[in-house]
């Protein structure tokens, strides 16, 4: 899978990335072209996960418990909207610029 670096805009292959730091939602990778550290918004990633699991739990509750469709259906729709919007806003960002070696 190839992504583009947010700093130098060159394609990155995730299988070739060797520099990484952090864990979980705050993990970062290092571009092997320009040495910039790239990451994602931890809050937007968390919103995406919350939206997904809320929709799944609401769907399971609506399937197994009778008479809950009037609350489950809007919950599923709002959760999927939350997940979709946070997914569209969650881009790869430059977390730390590369060190200038010429200075």
Biopython code that builds the backbone (N, CA, C, O; Angstrom):
import numpy as np
from Bio.PDB.StructureBuilder import StructureBuilder

atoms = [
    (1, "UNK", "N", (0.844, -1.168, 0.000)),
    (1, "UNK", "CA", (0.000, 0.000, 0.000)),
    (1, "UNK", "C", (0.896, 1.239, 0.000)),
    (1, "UNK", "O", (1.837, 1.332, 0.789)),
    (2, "UNK", "N", (0.604, 2.175, -0.875)),
    (2, "UNK", "CA", (1.413, 3.388, -0.983)),
    (2, "UNK", "C", (0.601, 4.598, -0.518)),
    (2, "UNK", "O", (-0.573, 4.746, -0.855)),
    (3, "UNK", "N", (1.252, 5.452, 0.258)),
    (3, "UNK", "CA", (0.663, 6.707, 0.702)),
    (3, "UNK", "C", (1.636, 7.814, 0.328)),
    (3, "UNK", "O", (2.784, 7.540, -0.022)),
    (4, "UNK", "N", (1.188, 9.051, 0.399)),
    (4, "UNK", "CA", (2.065, 10.178, 0.069)),
    (4, "UNK", "C", (2.511, 10.869, 1.341)),
    (4, "UNK", "O", (1.742, 11.017, 2.291)),
    (5, "UNK", "N", (3.761, 11.288, 1.346)),
    (5, "UNK", "CA", (4.308, 12.046, 2.468)),
    (5, "UNK", "C", (3.675, 13.432, 2.470)),
    (5, "UNK", "O", (3.562, 14.062, 1.419)),
    (6, "UNK", "N", (3.265, 13.907, 3.627)),
    (6, "UNK", "CA", (2.641, 15.226, 3.738)),
    (6, "UNK", "C", (3.662, 16.356, 3.624)),
    (6, "UNK", "O", (3.281, 17.512, 3.442)),
    (7, "UNK", "N", (4.942, 16.042, 3.729)),
    (7, "UNK", "CA", (5.987, 17.072, 3.658)),
    (7, "UNK", "C", (6.597, 17.161, 2.258)),
    (7, "UNK", "O", (6.613, 18.241, 1.667)),
    (8, "UNK", "N", (7.100, 16.044, 1.715)),
    (8, "UNK", "CA", (7.770, 16.079, 0.407)),
    (8, "UNK", "C", (6.863, 15.607, -0.730)),
    (8, "UNK", "O", (7.232, 15.740, -1.897)),
    (9, "UNK", "N", (5.701, 15.066, -0.420)),
    (9, "UNK", "CA", (4.685, 14.613, -1.375)),
    (9, "UNK", "C", (5.167, 13.473, -2.268)),
    (9, "UNK", "O", (4.621, 13.265, -3.352)),
    (10, "UNK", "N", (6.172, 12.741, -1.832)),
    (10, "UNK", "CA", (6.643, 11.569, -2.566)),
    (10, "UNK", "C", (5.901, 10.340, -2.042)),
    (10, "UNK", "O", (5.527, 10.295, -0.870)),
    (11, "UNK", "N", (5.687, 9.343, -2.905)),
    (11, "UNK", "CA", (4.969, 8.139, -2.442)),
    (11, "UNK", "C", (5.800, 7.332, -1.445)),
    (11, "UNK", "O", (7.014, 7.187, -1.584)),
    (12, "UNK", "N", (5.102, 6.816, -0.442)),
    (12, "UNK", "CA", (5.724, 5.973, 0.582)),
    (12, "UNK", "C", (5.106, 4.584, 0.516)),
    (12, "UNK", "O", (3.889, 4.445, 0.401)),
    (13, "UNK", "N", (5.932, 3.577, 0.587)),
    (13, "UNK", "CA", (5.445, 2.211, 0.714)),
    (13, "UNK", "C", (5.559, 1.836, 2.189)),
    (13, "UNK", "O", (6.642, 1.906, 2.770)),
    (14, "UNK", "N", (4.455, 1.443, 2.783)),
    (14, "UNK", "CA", (4.466, 1.136, 4.217)),
    (14, "UNK", "C", (5.364, -0.050, 4.550)),
    (14, "UNK", "O", (5.858, -0.152, 5.673)),
    (15, "UNK", "N", (5.579, -0.937, 3.604)),
    (15, "UNK", "CA", (6.447, -2.077, 3.865)),
    (15, "UNK", "C", (7.923, -1.668, 3.906)),
    (15, "UNK", "O", (8.748, -2.406, 4.444)),
    (16, "UNK", "N", (8.267, -0.502, 3.346)),
    (16, "UNK", "CA", (9.660, -0.032, 3.341)),
    (16, "UNK", "C", (9.971, 0.932, 4.482)),
    (16, "UNK", "O", (11.132, 1.287, 4.685)),
    (17, "UNK", "N", (8.964, 1.357, 5.224)),
    (17, "UNK", "CA", (9.170, 2.295, 6.322)),
    (17, "UNK", "C", (9.875, 1.574, 7.466)),
    (17, "UNK", "O", (9.415, 0.532, 7.934)),
    (18, "UNK", "N", (10.999, 2.141, 7.911)),
    (18, "UNK", "CA", (11.753, 1.521, 9.006)),
    (18, "UNK", "C", (11.660, 2.329, 10.294)),
    (18, "UNK", "O", (11.754, 1.762, 11.382)),
    (19, "UNK", "N", (11.477, 3.648, 10.190)),
    (19, "UNK", "CA", (11.413, 4.480, 11.384)),
    (19, "UNK", "C", (9.986, 4.636, 11.883)),
    (19, "UNK", "O", (9.103, 5.080, 11.149)),
    (20, "UNK", "N", (9.772, 4.267, 13.130)),
    (20, "UNK", "CA", (8.457, 4.458, 13.747)),
    (20, "UNK", "C", (8.648, 4.729, 15.231)),
    (20, "UNK", "O", (9.636, 4.309, 15.833)),
    (21, "UNK", "N", (7.681, 5.440, 15.809)),
    (21, "UNK", "CA", (7.721, 5.719, 17.247)),
    (21, "UNK", "C", (6.299, 5.886, 17.751)),
    (21, "UNK", "O", (5.383, 6.183, 16.984)),
    (22, "UNK", "N", (6.129, 5.693, 19.034)),
    (22, "UNK", "CA", (4.813, 5.800, 19.642)),
    (22, "UNK", "C", (4.038, 4.508, 19.511)),
    (22, "UNK", "O", (4.437, 3.590, 18.796)),
    (23, "UNK", "N", (2.930, 4.457, 20.208)),
    (23, "UNK", "CA", (2.060, 3.279, 20.168)),
    (23, "UNK", "C", (0.609, 3.721, 20.083)),
    (23, "UNK", "O", (0.261, 4.834, 20.478)),
    (24, "UNK", "N", (-0.204, 2.864, 19.580)),
    (24, "UNK", "CA", (-1.642, 3.115, 19.540)),
    (24, "UNK", "C", (-2.014, 4.240, 18.591)),
    (24, "UNK", "O", (-1.493, 4.332, 17.479)),
    (25, "UNK", "N", (-2.925, 5.097, 19.046)),
    (25, "UNK", "CA", (-3.437, 6.168, 18.198)),
    (25, "UNK", "C", (-2.416, 7.275, 17.965)),
    (25, "UNK", "O", (-2.570, 8.060, 17.029)),
    (26, "UNK", "N", (-1.396, 7.352, 18.778)),
    (26, "UNK", "CA", (-0.397, 8.414, 18.618)),
    (26, "UNK", "C", (0.889, 7.913, 17.966)),
    (26, "UNK", "O", (1.937, 8.539, 18.117)),
    (27, "UNK", "N", (0.825, 6.794, 17.244)),
    (27, "UNK", "CA", (2.021, 6.275, 16.587)),
    (27, "UNK", "C", (2.375, 7.137, 15.371)),
    (27, "UNK", "O", (1.502, 7.741, 14.748)),
    (28, "UNK", "N", (3.652, 7.181, 15.051)),
    (28, "UNK", "CA", (4.163, 7.990, 13.951)),
    (28, "UNK", "C", (5.139, 7.167, 13.130)),
    (28, "UNK", "O", (5.768, 6.240, 13.639)),
    (29, "UNK", "N", (5.261, 7.516, 11.843)),
    (29, "UNK", "CA", (6.236, 6.884, 10.968)),
    (29, "UNK", "C", (7.150, 7.965, 10.404)),
    (29, "UNK", "O", (6.791, 9.142, 10.365)),
    (30, "UNK", "N", (8.330, 7.547, 9.971)),
    (30, "UNK", "CA", (9.288, 8.498, 9.411)),
    (30, "UNK", "C", (9.411, 8.266, 7.910)),
    (30, "UNK", "O", (9.628, 7.141, 7.460)),
    (31, "UNK", "N", (9.270, 9.343, 7.142)),
    (31, "UNK", "CA", (9.429, 9.283, 5.691)),
    (31, "UNK", "C", (10.883, 8.958, 5.377)),
    (31, "UNK", "O", (11.795, 9.602, 5.896)),
    (32, "UNK", "N", (11.095, 7.966, 4.533)),
    (32, "UNK", "CA", (12.469, 7.598, 4.193)),
    (32, "UNK", "C", (13.053, 8.475, 3.097)),
    (32, "UNK", "O", (14.223, 8.320, 2.746)),
    (33, "UNK", "N", (12.255, 9.401, 2.545)),
    (33, "UNK", "CA", (12.775, 10.352, 1.565)),
    (33, "UNK", "C", (13.310, 11.617, 2.245)),
    (33, "UNK", "O", (14.456, 12.009, 2.023)),
    (34, "UNK", "N", (12.473, 12.250, 3.075)),
    (34, "UNK", "CA", (12.839, 13.553, 3.664)),
    (34, "UNK", "C", (13.067, 13.492, 5.175)),
    (34, "UNK", "O", (13.445, 14.501, 5.772)),
    (35, "UNK", "N", (12.848, 12.337, 5.809)),
    (35, "UNK", "CA", (13.071, 12.126, 7.245)),
    (35, "UNK", "C", (12.099, 12.898, 8.150)),
    (35, "UNK", "O", (12.395, 13.109, 9.326)),
    (36, "UNK", "N", (10.956, 13.316, 7.621)),
    (36, "UNK", "CA", (9.936, 13.975, 8.440)),
    (36, "UNK", "C", (9.123, 12.904, 9.173)),
    (36, "UNK", "O", (8.911, 11.808, 8.655)),
    (37, "UNK", "N", (8.675, 13.237, 10.379)),
    (37, "UNK", "CA", (7.828, 12.323, 11.146)),
    (37, "UNK", "C", (6.375, 12.621, 10.819)),
    (37, "UNK", "O", (5.939, 13.769, 10.894)),
    (38, "UNK", "N", (5.620, 11.579, 10.452)),
    (38, "UNK", "CA", (4.233, 11.712, 10.018)),
    (38, "UNK", "C", (3.321, 10.954, 10.980)),
    (38, "UNK", "O", (3.668, 9.876, 11.463)),
    (39, "UNK", "N", (2.160, 11.527, 11.249)),
    (39, "UNK", "CA", (1.200, 10.878, 12.131)),
    (39, "UNK", "C", (-0.206, 11.344, 11.845)),
    (39, "UNK", "O", (-0.438, 12.125, 10.922)),
    (40, "UNK", "N", (-1.136, 10.867, 12.632)),
    (40, "UNK", "CA", (-2.546, 11.220, 12.482)),
    (40, "UNK", "C", (-3.045, 11.886, 13.756)),
    (40, "UNK", "O", (-2.415, 11.790, 14.809)),
    (41, "UNK", "N", (-4.194, 12.568, 13.643)),
    (41, "UNK", "CA", (-4.844, 13.145, 14.824)),
    (41, "UNK", "C", (-5.351, 12.007, 15.702)),
    (41, "UNK", "O", (-6.149, 11.182, 15.258)),
    (42, "UNK", "N", (-4.896, 11.965, 16.926)),
    (42, "UNK", "CA", (-5.332, 10.897, 17.833)),
    (42, "UNK", "C", (-6.818, 11.028, 18.159)),
    (42, "UNK", "O", (-7.515, 10.020, 18.277)),
    (43, "UNK", "N", (-7.313, 12.271, 18.307)),
    (43, "UNK", "CA", (-8.728, 12.475, 18.645)),
    (43, "UNK", "C", (-9.642, 12.057, 17.506)),
    (43, "UNK", "O", (-10.688, 11.454, 17.746)),
    (44, "UNK", "N", (-9.266, 12.369, 16.264)),
    (44, "UNK", "CA", (-10.100, 11.973, 15.125)),
    (44, "UNK", "C", (-10.102, 10.465, 14.939)),
    (44, "UNK", "O", (-11.129, 9.882, 14.592)),
    (45, "UNK", "N", (-8.969, 9.836, 15.165)),
    (45, "UNK", "CA", (-8.910, 8.376, 15.075)),
    (45, "UNK", "C", (-9.771, 7.743, 16.156)),
    (45, "UNK", "O", (-10.454, 6.748, 15.911)),
    (46, "UNK", "N", (-9.739, 8.317, 17.345)),
    (46, "UNK", "CA", (-10.574, 7.812, 18.435)),
    (46, "UNK", "C", (-12.061, 7.979, 18.100)),
    (46, "UNK", "O", (-12.855, 7.071, 18.349)),
    (47, "UNK", "N", (-12.443, 9.129, 17.540)),
    (47, "UNK", "CA", (-13.842, 9.339, 17.134)),
    (47, "UNK", "C", (-14.271, 8.329, 16.076)),
    (47, "UNK", "O", (-15.405, 7.852, 16.094)),
    (48, "UNK", "N", (-13.372, 8.004, 15.162)),
    (48, "UNK", "CA", (-13.679, 7.033, 14.117)),
    (48, "UNK", "C", (-13.963, 5.655, 14.724)),
    (48, "UNK", "O", (-14.917, 4.981, 14.333)),
    (49, "UNK", "N", (-13.138, 5.250, 15.668)),
    (49, "UNK", "CA", (-13.310, 3.950, 16.323)),
    (49, "UNK", "C", (-14.582, 3.934, 17.164)),
    (49, "UNK", "O", (-15.324, 2.952, 17.151)),
    (50, "UNK", "N", (-14.837, 5.026, 17.899)),
    (50, "UNK", "CA", (-16.060, 5.108, 18.715)),
    (50, "UNK", "C", (-17.297, 5.045, 17.831)),
    (50, "UNK", "O", (-18.255, 4.347, 18.163)),
    (51, "UNK", "N", (-17.294, 5.761, 16.714)),
    (51, "UNK", "CA", (-18.430, 5.739, 15.800)),
    (51, "UNK", "C", (-18.683, 4.353, 15.247)),
    (51, "UNK", "O", (-19.832, 3.921, 15.155)),
    (52, "UNK", "N", (-17.617, 3.648, 14.876)),
    (52, "UNK", "CA", (-17.770, 2.304, 14.324)),
    (52, "UNK", "C", (-18.357, 1.338, 15.350)),
    (52, "UNK", "O", (-19.336, 0.646, 15.071)),
    (53, "UNK", "N", (-17.752, 1.296, 16.543)),
    (53, "UNK", "CA", (-18.210, 0.332, 17.546)),
    (53, "UNK", "C", (-19.587, 0.681, 18.106)),
    (53, "UNK", "O", (-20.338, -0.220, 18.482)),
    (54, "UNK", "N", (-19.933, 1.955, 18.169)),
    (54, "UNK", "CA", (-21.287, 2.328, 18.593)),
    (54, "UNK", "C", (-22.308, 1.828, 17.585)),
    (54, "UNK", "O", (-23.366, 1.333, 17.972)),
    (55, "UNK", "N", (-22.004, 1.951, 16.293)),
    (55, "UNK", "CA", (-22.915, 1.459, 15.255)),
    (55, "UNK", "C", (-23.049, -0.059, 15.318)),
    (55, "UNK", "O", (-24.149, -0.587, 15.153)),
    (56, "UNK", "N", (-21.952, -0.761, 15.551)),
    (56, "UNK", "CA", (-22.003, -2.226, 15.632)),
    (56, "UNK", "C", (-22.807, -2.671, 16.850)),
    (56, "UNK", "O", (-23.648, -3.564, 16.747)),
    (57, "UNK", "N", (-22.553, -2.057, 17.995)),
    (57, "UNK", "CA", (-23.286, -2.431, 19.215)),
    (57, "UNK", "C", (-24.774, -2.124, 19.064)),
    (57, "UNK", "O", (-25.618, -2.923, 19.469)),
    (58, "UNK", "N", (-25.097, -0.971, 18.484)),
    (58, "UNK", "CA", (-26.502, -0.621, 18.278)),
    (58, "UNK", "C", (-27.174, -1.593, 17.311)),
    (58, "UNK", "O", (-28.338, -1.947, 17.501)),
    (59, "UNK", "N", (-26.456, -2.027, 16.281)),
    (59, "UNK", "CA", (-27.030, -2.996, 15.338)),
    (59, "UNK", "C", (-27.288, -4.339, 16.011)),
    (59, "UNK", "O", (-28.311, -4.974, 15.753)),
    (60, "UNK", "N", (-26.370, -4.776, 16.871)),
    (60, "UNK", "CA", (-26.561, -6.042, 17.585)),
    (60, "UNK", "C", (-27.737, -5.928, 18.558)),
    (60, "UNK", "O", (-28.554, -6.845, 18.652)),
    (61, "UNK", "N", (-27.826, -4.815, 19.276)),
    (61, "UNK", "CA", (-28.945, -4.605, 20.203)),
    (61, "UNK", "C", (-30.261, -4.567, 19.437)),
    (61, "UNK", "O", (-31.242, -5.173, 19.869)),
    (62, "UNK", "N", (-30.298, -3.870, 18.315)),
    (62, "UNK", "CA", (-31.522, -3.796, 17.512)),
    (62, "UNK", "C", (-31.932, -5.130, 16.935)),
    (62, "UNK", "O", (-33.122, -5.384, 16.749)),
    (63, "UNK", "N", (-30.965, -5.988, 16.647)),
    (63, "UNK", "CA", (-31.278, -7.298, 16.086)),
    (63, "UNK", "C", (-31.835, -8.250, 17.140)),
    (63, "UNK", "O", (-32.765, -9.007, 16.862)),
    (64, "UNK", "N", (-31.271, -8.218, 18.347)),
    (64, "UNK", "CA", (-31.648, -9.197, 19.354)),
    (64, "UNK", "C", (-32.735, -8.720, 20.318)),
    (64, "UNK", "O", (-33.427, -9.555, 20.902)),
    (65, "UNK", "N", (-32.909, -7.430, 20.502)),
    (65, "UNK", "CA", (-33.905, -6.927, 21.446)),
    (65, "UNK", "C", (-35.046, -6.288, 20.662)),
    (65, "UNK", "O", (-34.852, -5.350, 19.889)),
    (66, "UNK", "N", (-36.213, -6.815, 20.883)),
    (66, "UNK", "CA", (-37.400, -6.370, 20.152)),
    (66, "UNK", "C", (-37.882, -5.013, 20.668)),
    (66, "UNK", "O", (-37.823, -4.744, 21.868)),
    (67, "UNK", "N", (-38.358, -4.164, 19.761)),
    (67, "UNK", "CA", (-38.936, -2.887, 20.133)),
    (67, "UNK", "C", (-37.942, -1.760, 20.351)),
    (67, "UNK", "O", (-38.300, -0.721, 20.904)),
    (68, "UNK", "N", (-36.719, -1.945, 19.933)),
    (68, "UNK", "CA", (-35.717, -0.892, 20.120)),
    (68, "UNK", "C", (-35.361, -0.173, 18.817)),
    (68, "UNK", "O", (-34.409, 0.606, 18.774)),
    (69, "UNK", "N", (-36.113, -0.432, 17.777)),
    (69, "UNK", "CA", (-35.748, 0.134, 16.472)),
    (69, "UNK", "C", (-35.883, 1.657, 16.424)),
    (69, "UNK", "O", (-35.197, 2.313, 15.640)),
    (70, "UNK", "N", (-36.767, 2.228, 17.263)),
    (70, "UNK", "CA", (-36.942, 3.684, 17.250)),
    (70, "UNK", "C", (-35.740, 4.428, 17.829)),
    (70, "UNK", "O", (-35.568, 5.611, 17.533)),
    (71, "UNK", "N", (-34.916, 3.792, 18.629)),
    (71, "UNK", "CA", (-33.705, 4.428, 19.149)),
    (71, "UNK", "C", (-32.446, 3.887, 18.470)),
    (71, "UNK", "O", (-31.450, 4.601, 18.352)),
    (72, "UNK", "N", (-32.485, 2.633, 18.026)),
    (72, "UNK", "CA", (-31.310, 2.005, 17.426)),
    (72, "UNK", "C", (-31.026, 2.576, 16.034)),
    (72, "UNK", "O", (-29.868, 2.823, 15.697)),
    (73, "UNK", "N", (-32.052, 2.785, 15.234)),
    (73, "UNK", "CA", (-31.852, 3.268, 13.864)),
    (73, "UNK", "C", (-31.179, 4.645, 13.833)),
    (73, "UNK", "O", (-30.198, 4.811, 13.107)),
    (74, "UNK", "N", (-31.668, 5.653, 14.598)),
    (74, "UNK", "CA", (-30.944, 6.928, 14.588)),
    (74, "UNK", "C", (-29.537, 6.836, 15.182)),
    (74, "UNK", "O", (-28.632, 7.555, 14.759)),
    (75, "UNK", "N", (-29.360, 5.951, 16.160)),
    (75, "UNK", "CA", (-28.029, 5.775, 16.745)),
    (75, "UNK", "C", (-27.049, 5.226, 15.716)),
    (75, "UNK", "O", (-25.910, 5.686, 15.626)),
    (76, "UNK", "N", (-27.493, 4.246, 14.944)),
    (76, "UNK", "CA", (-26.641, 3.684, 13.897)),
    (76, "UNK", "C", (-26.316, 4.741, 12.852)),
    (76, "UNK", "O", (-25.161, 4.876, 12.449)),
    (77, "UNK", "N", (-27.310, 5.483, 12.414)),
    (77, "UNK", "CA", (-27.089, 6.504, 11.391)),
    (77, "UNK", "C", (-26.140, 7.598, 11.875)),
    (77, "UNK", "O", (-25.215, 7.974, 11.155)),
    (78, "UNK", "N", (-26.355, 8.104, 13.067)),
    (78, "UNK", "CA", (-25.477, 9.153, 13.595)),
    (78, "UNK", "C", (-24.061, 8.640, 13.836)),
    (78, "UNK", "O", (-23.094, 9.369, 13.619)),
    (79, "UNK", "N", (-23.933, 7.403, 14.279)),
    (79, "UNK", "CA", (-22.604, 6.822, 14.499)),
    (79, "UNK", "C", (-21.850, 6.650, 13.184)),
    (79, "UNK", "O", (-20.649, 6.911, 13.118)),
    (80, "UNK", "N", (-22.548, 6.213, 12.138)),
    (80, "UNK", "CA", (-21.903, 6.061, 10.841)),
    (80, "UNK", "C", (-21.542, 7.412, 10.231)),
    (80, "UNK", "O", (-20.518, 7.534, 9.559)),
    (81, "UNK", "N", (-22.373, 8.424, 10.457)),
    (81, "UNK", "CA", (-22.041, 9.770, 9.994)),
    (81, "UNK", "C", (-20.803, 10.276, 10.725)),
    (81, "UNK", "O", (-19.906, 10.843, 10.102)),
    (82, "UNK", "N", (-20.745, 10.079, 12.036)),
    (82, "UNK", "CA", (-19.576, 10.468, 12.820)),
    (82, "UNK", "C", (-18.318, 9.763, 12.312)),
    (82, "UNK", "O", (-17.266, 10.385, 12.170)),
    (83, "UNK", "N", (-18.432, 8.481, 12.042)),
    (83, "UNK", "CA", (-17.296, 7.719, 11.552)),
    (83, "UNK", "C", (-16.860, 8.215, 10.174)),
    (83, "UNK", "O", (-15.663, 8.355, 9.924)),
    (84, "UNK", "N", (-17.799, 8.479, 9.288)),
    (84, "UNK", "CA", (-17.470, 8.939, 7.945)),
    (84, "UNK", "C", (-16.823, 10.307, 7.930)),
    (84, "UNK", "O", (-15.842, 10.526, 7.219)),
    (85, "UNK", "N", (-17.365, 11.231, 8.713)),
    (85, "UNK", "CA", (-16.806, 12.587, 8.754)),
    (85, "UNK", "C", (-15.415, 12.577, 9.377)),
    (85, "UNK", "O", (-14.505, 13.233, 8.870)),
    (86, "UNK", "N", (-15.243, 11.843, 10.466)),
    (86, "UNK", "CA", (-13.924, 11.802, 11.091)),
    (86, "UNK", "C", (-12.916, 11.077, 10.200)),
    (86, "UNK", "O", (-11.724, 11.379, 10.254)),
    (87, "UNK", "N", (-13.366, 10.139, 9.394)),
    (87, "UNK", "CA", (-12.467, 9.456, 8.462)),
    (87, "UNK", "C", (-12.014, 10.405, 7.357)),
    (87, "UNK", "O", (-10.847, 10.387, 6.965)),
    (88, "UNK", "N", (-12.921, 11.227, 6.857)),
    (88, "UNK", "CA", (-12.555, 12.181, 5.805)),
    (88, "UNK", "C", (-11.620, 13.272, 6.316)),
    (88, "UNK", "O", (-10.811, 13.798, 5.551)),
    (89, "UNK", "N", (-11.720, 13.620, 7.598)),
    (89, "UNK", "CA", (-10.890, 14.686, 8.161)),
    (89, "UNK", "C", (-9.540, 14.182, 8.655)),
    (89, "UNK", "O", (-8.642, 14.988, 8.899)),
    (90, "UNK", "N", (-9.373, 12.886, 8.807)),
    (90, "UNK", "CA", (-8.173, 12.303, 9.380)),
    (90, "UNK", "C", (-7.134, 12.065, 8.294)),
    (90, "UNK", "O", (-7.157, 11.028, 7.630)),
    (91, "UNK", "N", (-6.217, 13.023, 8.106)),
    (91, "UNK", "CA", (-5.162, 12.926, 7.104)),
    (91, "UNK", "C", (-3.824, 12.704, 7.783)),
    (91, "UNK", "O", (-3.668, 12.924, 8.984)),
    (92, "UNK", "N", (-2.872, 12.265, 6.991)),
    (92, "UNK", "CA", (-1.506, 12.122, 7.473)),
    (92, "UNK", "C", (-0.888, 13.504, 7.609)),
    (92, "UNK", "O", (-0.866, 14.268, 6.643)),
    (93, "UNK", "N", (-0.385, 13.839, 8.795)),
    (93, "UNK", "CA", (0.143, 15.167, 9.080)),
    (93, "UNK", "C", (1.631, 15.102, 9.394)),
    (93, "UNK", "O", (2.141, 14.077, 9.847)),
    (94, "UNK", "N", (2.309, 16.200, 9.149)),
    (94, "UNK", "CA", (3.720, 16.322, 9.544)),
    (94, "UNK", "C", (3.749, 16.642, 11.031)),
    (94, "UNK", "O", (3.291, 17.708, 11.443)),
    (95, "UNK", "N", (4.276, 15.741, 11.833)),
    (95, "UNK", "CA", (4.355, 15.954, 13.264)),
    (95, "UNK", "C", (5.651, 16.649, 13.653)),
    (95, "UNK", "O", (5.674, 17.464, 14.575)),
    (96, "UNK", "N", (6.730, 16.325, 12.947)),
    (96, "UNK", "CA", (8.027, 16.941, 13.227)),
    (96, "UNK", "C", (8.787, 17.077, 11.907)),
    (96, "UNK", "O", (8.972, 16.102, 11.178)),
    (97, "UNK", "N", (9.219, 18.292, 11.616)),
    (97, "UNK", "CA", (9.957, 18.541, 10.380)),
    (97, "UNK", "C", (11.344, 17.928, 10.448)),
    (97, "UNK", "O", (11.898, 17.771, 11.535)),
    (98, "UNK", "N", (11.913, 17.579, 9.295)),
    (98, "UNK", "CA", (13.267, 17.017, 9.316)),
    (98, "UNK", "C", (14.295, 18.058, 9.736)),
    (98, "UNK", "O", (14.093, 19.257, 9.544)),
    (99, "UNK", "N", (15.391, 17.592, 10.308)),
    (99, "UNK", "CA", (16.461, 18.476, 10.741)),
    (99, "UNK", "C", (17.253, 18.915, 9.518)),
    (99, "UNK", "O", (17.645, 18.084, 8.699)),
    (100, "UNK", "N", (17.488, 20.214, 9.392)),
    (100, "UNK", "CA", (18.269, 20.753, 8.272)),
    (100, "UNK", "C", (19.749, 20.508, 8.532)),
    (100, "UNK", "O", (20.308, 21.060, 9.479)),
    (101, "UNK", "N", (20.388, 19.695, 7.711)),
    (101, "UNK", "CA", (21.800, 19.376, 7.904)),
    (101, "UNK", "C", (22.719, 20.422, 7.283)),
    (101, "UNK", "O", (23.914, 20.437, 7.576)),
    (102, "UNK", "N", (22.179, 21.310, 6.419)),
    (102, "UNK", "CA", (22.996, 22.315, 5.758)),
    (102, "UNK", "C", (23.302, 23.508, 6.665)),
    (102, "UNK", "O", (24.244, 24.254, 6.397)),
    (103, "UNK", "N", (22.529, 23.701, 7.723)),
    (103, "UNK", "CA", (22.704, 24.854, 8.619)),
    (103, "UNK", "C", (23.894, 24.687, 9.528)),
    (103, "UNK", "O", (24.179, 25.567, 10.341)),
]
sb = StructureBuilder()
sb.init_structure("model")
sb.init_model(0)
sb.init_chain("A")
sb.init_seg("    ")
for serial, (resi, resn, name, xyz) in enumerate(atoms, 1):
    if name == "N":
        sb.init_residue(resn, " ", resi, " ")
    sb.init_atom(name, np.array(xyz, "f"), 0.0, 1.0, " ", f" {name:<3s}", serial, name[0])
structure = sb.get_structure()
